[in-house]
Amino acid sequence: MQYWLIKSEPYKWSWDDQVKKGVEHWDGVRNYQASNNMKAMNIGDLAFFYHSNEGKEIVGICEVVSDYYPDHTDEKGRFGMVDFKAVKPVNKPVTLAQIKADPKLADMALLKQSRLSVAPVRKNEWDYILKLSETTL
């Protein structure tokens, strides 16, 4: 099992949109490192759903439900995507400010590589954020 964080601007695709759709592809990623992170995903991996720009907080949990496949929105055919299923909202959103202020999360990819829309989350970070969010799986 691997853990991830996926970011979306809520005015483009929000947690509520994800929940309404249930399962949706994660298209439009045009960063090679973020794309490589999706290539490394396995069916069953879990991801925090993070609202970027507006809100700046972890609001939900998704599950990877497909292998990496070509992104239909990429005219040049260089990038791919995976499908995510909404699992559940977190009980208490975890804000970027909280993450930045917590020494236990100082090495998170979210902070070290803040421009990545798809980033890995270490198991200890995952467990700690679940605790902060008062969420159990």
ZADO-1210 file (C-alpha; in nm, 4 decimals, padded with zeros to 6 digits):
<atoms>
<atom x="00.0000" y="00.0000" z="00.0000" code="MET" pos="1"/>
<atom x="00.1228" y="00.3432" z="-00.0971" code="GLN" pos="2"/>
<atom x="-00.0199" y="00.6791" z="00.0015" code="TYR" pos="3"/>
<atom x="-00.0570" y="00.9968" z="-00.2008" code="TRP" pos="4"/>
<atom x="-00.1884" y="01.3504" z="-00.1998" code="LEU" pos="5"/>
<atom x="-00.3793" y="01.4821" z="-00.4991" code="ILE" pos="6"/>
<atom x="-00.4504" y="01.8527" z="-00.5365" code="LYS" pos="7"/>
<atom x="-00.7296" y="02.0290" z="-00.7129" code="SER" pos="8"/>
<atom x="-00.8538" y="02.3840" z="-00.7174" code="GLU" pos="9"/>
<atom x="-01.2102" y="02.3538" z="-00.5866" code="PRO" pos="10"/>
<atom x="-01.3556" y="02.5839" z="-00.8521" code="TYR" pos="11"/>
<atom x="-01.2254" y="02.3383" z="-01.1171" code="LYS" pos="12"/>
<atom x="-01.2857" y="02.0070" z="-00.9381" code="TRP" pos="13"/>
<atom x="-01.3872" y="01.9963" z="-00.5731" code="SER" pos="14"/>
<atom x="-01.4254" y="01.7202" z="-00.3196" code="TRP" pos="15"/>
<atom x="-01.8026" y="01.7579" z="-00.3615" code="ASP" pos="16"/>
<atom x="-01.7612" y="01.7057" z="-00.7380" code="ASP" pos="17"/>
<atom x="-01.5577" y="01.3905" z="-00.6700" code="GLN" pos="18"/>
<atom x="-01.8192" y="01.2569" z="-00.4289" code="VAL" pos="19"/>
<atom x="-02.1044" y="01.3256" z="-00.6729" code="LYS" pos="20"/>
<atom x="-01.9198" y="01.1524" z="-00.9558" code="LYS" pos="21"/>
<atom x="-01.7968" y="00.8651" z="-00.7369" code="GLY" pos="22"/>
<atom x="-01.5195" y="00.7499" z="-00.9717" code="VAL" pos="23"/>
<atom x="-01.3400" y="00.9939" z="-01.1978" code="GLU" pos="24"/>
<atom x="-01.0168" y="01.0104" z="-01.3945" code="HIS" pos="25"/>
<atom x="-00.7465" y="01.2521" z="-01.2802" code="TRP" pos="26"/>
<atom x="-00.6628" y="01.4221" z="-01.6075" code="ASP" pos="27"/>
<atom x="-00.4701" y="01.7342" z="-01.7005" code="GLY" pos="28"/>
<atom x="-00.1470" y="01.6598" z="-01.5138" code="VAL" pos="29"/>
<atom x="00.1361" y="01.8099" z="-01.7198" code="ARG" pos="30"/>
<atom x="00.4278" y="01.7799" z="-01.4802" code="ASN" pos="31"/>
<atom x="00.6587" y="01.4832" z="-01.5378" code="TYR" pos="32"/>
<atom x="00.7237" y="01.4192" z="-01.1687" code="GLN" pos="33"/>
<atom x="00.3520" y="01.4269" z="-01.0867" code="ALA" pos="34"/>
<atom x="00.2871" y="01.2002" z="-01.3850" code="SER" pos="35"/>
<atom x="00.5577" y="00.9590" z="-01.2677" code="ASN" pos="36"/>
<atom x="00.3904" y="00.9540" z="-00.9268" code="ASN" pos="37"/>
<atom x="00.0671" y="00.8442" z="-01.0941" code="MET" pos="38"/>
<atom x="00.2573" y="00.5782" z="-01.2892" code="LYS" pos="39"/>
<atom x="00.3802" y="00.4426" z="-00.9545" code="ALA" pos="40"/>
<atom x="00.0271" y="00.4102" z="-00.8158" code="MET" pos="41"/>
<atom x="-00.1360" y="00.0726" z="-00.7702" code="ASN" pos="42"/>
<atom x="-00.5027" y="-00.0141" z="-00.7524" code="ILE" pos="43"/>
<atom x="-00.6018" y="00.0099" z="-00.3870" code="GLY" pos="44"/>
<atom x="-00.3562" y="00.2858" z="-00.2950" code="ASP" pos="45"/>
<atom x="-00.5117" y="00.5735" z="-00.1002" code="LEU" pos="46"/>
<atom x="-00.4813" y="00.9486" z="-00.1536" code="ALA" pos="47"/>
<atom x="-00.5705" y="01.2578" z="00.0418" code="PHE" pos="48"/>
<atom x="-00.7848" y="01.4970" z="-00.1620" code="PHE" pos="49"/>
<atom x="-00.6479" y="01.8478" z="-00.1104" code="TYR" pos="50"/>
<atom x="-00.8152" y="02.1748" z="-00.2068" code="HIS" pos="51"/>
<atom x="-00.5432" y="02.4028" z="-00.3433" code="SER" pos="52"/>
<atom x="-00.5493" y="02.7823" z="-00.3810" code="ASN" pos="53"/>
<atom x="-00.8913" y="02.8122" z="-00.2116" code="GLU" pos="54"/>
<atom x="-00.9183" y="02.6434" z="00.1257" code="GLY" pos="55"/>
<atom x="-00.5687" y="02.4909" z="00.1187" code="LYS" pos="56"/>
<atom x="-00.6709" y="02.1865" z="00.3195" code="GLU" pos="57"/>
<atom x="-00.7071" y="01.8108" z="00.3082" code="ILE" pos="58"/>
<atom x="-01.0784" y="01.7416" z="00.2831" code="VAL" pos="59"/>
<atom x="-01.1203" y="01.3793" z="00.1777" code="GLY" pos="60"/>
<atom x="-00.9767" y="01.0381" z="00.0984" code="ILE" pos="61"/>
<atom x="-00.9797" y="00.8672" z="-00.2411" code="CYS" pos="62"/>
<atom x="-00.8760" y="00.5232" z="-00.3612" code="GLU" pos="63"/>
<atom x="-00.6879" y="00.4459" z="-00.6823" code="VAL" pos="64"/>
<atom x="-00.9191" y="00.2230" z="-00.8895" code="VAL" pos="65"/>
<atom x="-00.7333" y="00.1952" z="-01.2211" code="SER" pos="66"/>
<atom x="-00.3867" y="00.1531" z="-01.3579" code="ASP" pos="67"/>
<atom x="-00.2180" y="00.4450" z="-01.5349" code="TYR" pos="68"/>
<atom x="-00.3492" y="00.4988" z="-01.8882" code="TYR" pos="69"/>
<atom x="-00.3245" y="00.7694" z="-02.1595" code="PRO" pos="70"/>
<atom x="-00.4801" y="01.1063" z="-02.0782" code="ASP" pos="71"/>
<atom x="-00.7377" y="01.1866" z="-02.3469" code="HIS" pos="72"/>
<atom x="-00.6837" y="01.5612" z="-02.2897" code="THR" pos="73"/>
<atom x="-00.3143" y="01.5433" z="-02.3875" code="ASP" pos="74"/>
<atom x="-00.2950" y="01.6083" z="-02.7615" code="GLU" pos="75"/>
<atom x="00.0739" y="01.5132" z="-02.7719" code="LYS" pos="76"/>
<atom x="00.0193" y="01.1800" z="-02.5963" code="GLY" pos="77"/>
<atom x="00.2926" y="01.2290" z="-02.3357" code="ARG" pos="78"/>
<atom x="00.0890" y="01.2106" z="-02.0169" code="PHE" pos="79"/>
<atom x="-00.1525" y="00.9711" z="-01.8548" code="GLY" pos="80"/>
<atom x="-00.3941" y="00.9464" z="-01.5660" code="MET" pos="81"/>
<atom x="-00.5529" y="00.7113" z="-01.3152" code="VAL" pos="82"/>
<atom x="-00.9072" y="00.6866" z="-01.1851" code="ASP" pos="83"/>
<atom x="-00.9939" y="00.7738" z="-00.8255" code="PHE" pos="84"/>
<atom x="-01.2963" y="00.6725" z="-00.6211" code="LYS" pos="85"/>
<atom x="-01.4160" y="00.8941" z="-00.3357" code="ALA" pos="86"/>
<atom x="-01.3900" y="00.6954" z="-00.0127" code="VAL" pos="87"/>
<atom x="-01.4919" y="00.9394" z="00.2584" code="LYS" pos="88"/>
<atom x="-01.4495" y="01.2969" z="00.3744" code="PRO" pos="89"/>
<atom x="-01.2146" y="01.3630" z="00.6617" code="VAL" pos="90"/>
<atom x="-01.3954" y="01.4477" z="00.9849" code="ASN" pos="91"/>
<atom x="-01.1893" y="01.7617" z="01.0391" code="LYS" pos="92"/>
<atom x="-01.0035" y="01.9246" z="00.7470" code="PRO" pos="93"/>
<atom x="-00.6266" y="01.9551" z="00.7933" code="VAL" pos="94"/>
<atom x="-00.5030" y="02.2916" z="00.6704" code="THR" pos="95"/>
<atom x="-00.1785" y="02.3791" z="00.5002" code="LEU" pos="96"/>
<atom x="-00.1067" y="02.6139" z="00.7921" code="ALA" pos="97"/>
<atom x="-00.1367" y="02.3209" z="01.0362" code="GLN" pos="98"/>
<atom x="00.0914" y="02.1060" z="00.8219" code="ILE" pos="99"/>
<atom x="00.3532" y="02.3821" z="00.7912" code="LYS" pos="100"/>
<atom x="00.3477" y="02.4452" z="01.1665" code="ALA" pos="101"/>
<atom x="00.3898" y="02.0798" z="01.2663" code="ASP" pos="102"/>
<atom x="00.7499" y="01.9531" z="01.2922" code="PRO" pos="103"/>
<atom x="00.6272" y="01.5955" z="01.2392" code="LYS" pos="104"/>
<atom x="00.5220" y="01.6952" z="00.8859" code="LEU" pos="105"/>
<atom x="00.8189" y="01.9169" z="00.7962" code="ALA" pos="106"/>
<atom x="00.9480" y="01.6750" z="00.5316" code="ASP" pos="107"/>
<atom x="00.6178" y="01.6217" z="00.3483" code="MET" pos="108"/>
<atom x="00.6377" y="01.6436" z="-00.0291" code="ALA" pos="109"/>
<atom x="00.3458" y="01.8884" z="-00.0081" code="LEU" pos="110"/>
<atom x="00.5881" y="02.1337" z="00.1556" code="LEU" pos="111"/>
<atom x="00.9136" y="02.0364" z="-00.0146" code="LYS" pos="112"/>
<atom x="00.7649" y="02.0193" z="-00.3666" code="GLN" pos="113"/>
<atom x="00.4671" y="02.2477" z="-00.3255" code="SER" pos="114"/>
<atom x="00.3943" y="02.2827" z="-00.6977" code="ARG" pos="115"/>
<atom x="00.3288" y="01.9103" z="-00.7489" code="LEU" pos="116"/>
<atom x="-00.0367" y="01.8232" z="-00.8029" code="SER" pos="117"/>
<atom x="00.0260" y="01.4556" z="-00.7249" code="VAL" pos="118"/>
<atom x="00.2716" y="01.3801" z="-00.4457" code="ALA" pos="119"/>
<atom x="00.3691" y="01.0838" z="-00.2282" code="PRO" pos="120"/>
<atom x="00.2805" y="01.0707" z="00.1400" code="VAL" pos="121"/>
<atom x="00.4868" y="00.8564" z="00.3776" code="ARG" pos="122"/>
<atom x="00.3015" y="00.6029" z="00.5946" code="LYS" pos="123"/>
<atom x="00.3894" y="00.7895" z="00.9173" code="ASN" pos="124"/>
<atom x="00.2633" y="01.1169" z="00.7627" code="GLU" pos="125"/>
<atom x="-00.0553" y="00.9462" z="00.6458" code="TRP" pos="126"/>
<atom x="-00.1264" y="00.8022" z="00.9901" code="ASP" pos="127"/>
<atom x="-00.0522" y="01.1314" z="01.1636" code="TYR" pos="128"/>
<atom x="-00.2753" y="01.3335" z="00.9288" code="ILE" pos="129"/>
<atom x="-00.5565" y="01.0825" z="00.9820" code="LEU" pos="130"/>
<atom x="-00.5144" y="01.1423" z="01.3554" code="LYS" pos="131"/>
<atom x="-00.5185" y="01.5214" z="01.3098" code="LEU" pos="132"/>
<atom x="-00.8310" y="01.4916" z="01.0964" code="SER" pos="133"/>
<atom x="-00.9996" y="01.2689" z="01.3558" code="GLU" pos="134"/>
<atom x="-01.0678" y="01.0195" z="01.0762" code="THR" pos="135"/>
<atom x="-01.0494" y="00.6413" z="01.0779" code="THR" pos="136"/>
<atom x="-01.0671" y="00.4095" z="00.7816" code="LEU" pos="137"/>
</atoms>
